[in-house]
Amino acid sequence: MNTQAISVLEEVKDFLSRATGSFIDGHYLTEGERQTRPVDPSNGEPLASLALASQVEVDHAVAIAKARFDNRSWRGKKAAERERILLRFADLVEQHAEELAQIETLNQGKSINVTRMVDVGFSVDFMRYTAGWTTKLEGRTGEVSIGMPADAQFNAYTMRQPVGVVAGIVPWNFPLMIALWKIIPALAAGCTVVIKPATETPLSVLRLAELALEAGIPSGVFNVVVGSGSTAGQRLAEHPDVRKVTFTGSTEIGKRIGHAAVDHMAHFSLELGGKNPMLVLEDANLDKAVEGALMAGLLNQGQVCAAASRFYVHRRQYEAFCERLHQAVSGMSLGPGLDPTAQLNPVVSKRHQQSILNYLEIAEREGARVLRGAEAPDDTGFYVSPVVLADVTQQMTLAREEVFGPVLSVIPFDDVDEALAMVNDSDLGLAASLWTNDLSQAMRLIPEIEAGTVWVNTHVTLDPNLPFGGVKQSGIGREFGREAIESFTELKSVCIAY
Ligand code: TAP
């Protein structure tokens, strides 16, 4: 295969030989058999060899995080000091941007262009924005309206305090970025953290933990356990000393985590899957809608919780829309993520590649019109050729289940209310986009769409200041902004009689 892959930095090679497994209390655990061999999805070759955390090690990580919470080594610092340290952490991530982007691309498979701009670039902006909240947490004062005894005066207010030890369980699609969505607001609120990355993609989070230490975050305040979901993840979710569990991943595991957290009355937030619709109305600008569909459907090979995967297109624009998508995916080049000229890259794992291919077989069996795109370059990497499925109906599996791959399912409609009913005909409700220049129609539809986020004439536009999360089976709670920070706090009410 001809590729124009960039050279791997020496710093990345050093890191890959240095990392040995969980990073707890400021150092790698060196005991335990090295079992996890995260691989490069472009060729299946192992990148490093890591020991998997047992339940004992998870308990150790939580005990350290609890000890650091109890001895106030982080929350006891002045808020301005914590803010400064978090900003220094952001500066270090920026200084090591290329190294982190390469680690992420090698381990996750996506394009170096994306890891530079999104995984690392957006993360630095997110870190700086969120660090600012450290000094802006506040309660409110309240009038006491029925206080007893009647002759007393009262002063009442609320205050926000960190919840305690936070467990973050993160997926493989944006390992570094999603981990930071949990780590930074938790630290801004004064909590201590244990993060469990996905078994397939633990590397970038380990490098983050090293940089956090260098930034001045005290050892044991941010720990990483490298372990399987069924052992390490499950134990974190049910650990009695964990006071908040924040999870991103599948709806099935999210439900289990929610139940485990409720069992010991821990807070939890769940950012789960999506089967996100893009609704293209009769008057939509077709050029913009096609461009938006390609970005929204194919970013990170479609392995994005907010990706668009159901495209409802008005019959007048339908054939042109399908044809334009087909032409675009036919001309795309597939190659390793380290080749900046490759437009599509491997998916994360052999297992996930097989899952997407199974969905394509189902689509053909159920009668969708399969418009194939460019072929994969070889069969050593976990490539999936991009596919446009035309003539999909609402009853087909591909209109209902999250594929998490480069598969765009297009469904025609004649009447906008019929389309709205199909948009809402899903158990999931993470995000949706509406493509139109008709302001009245947009304003009528926005409140009717069952989703945590509705975009108009754009899709997957995230901002640290705009809460993000799902309704229905897409989750509970919000990331980003004031809402996220506050979710890592307990609200205490104070009432003083005088
Ligand atoms: P999940 O199984 O949900 O994995 C996500 C995280 O949860 C990983 O760190 C995983 O660890 C951990 N986990 C697994 N079982 C657990 C348990 N019993 N208790 C606690 N933690 C546990 O997702 P997946 O299998 O990687 O992907 C399956 C599907 O989920 C995808 O095809 C996609 O549809 C969806 N997904 C959604 C998202 C987002 S952003 N919403 C992200 C990834 C996947 P291990 O890695 O060790 O299993």
Residues whose N, C-alpha, C, O or C-beta is under 5 A from the ligand:
A	BS01	TAP	I169 V170 P171 W172 N173 K196 P197 A198 T199 E200 G227 S228 G229 S230 G233 Q234 T248 G249 S250 I253 E271 L272 G273 C305 E402 V403 F404
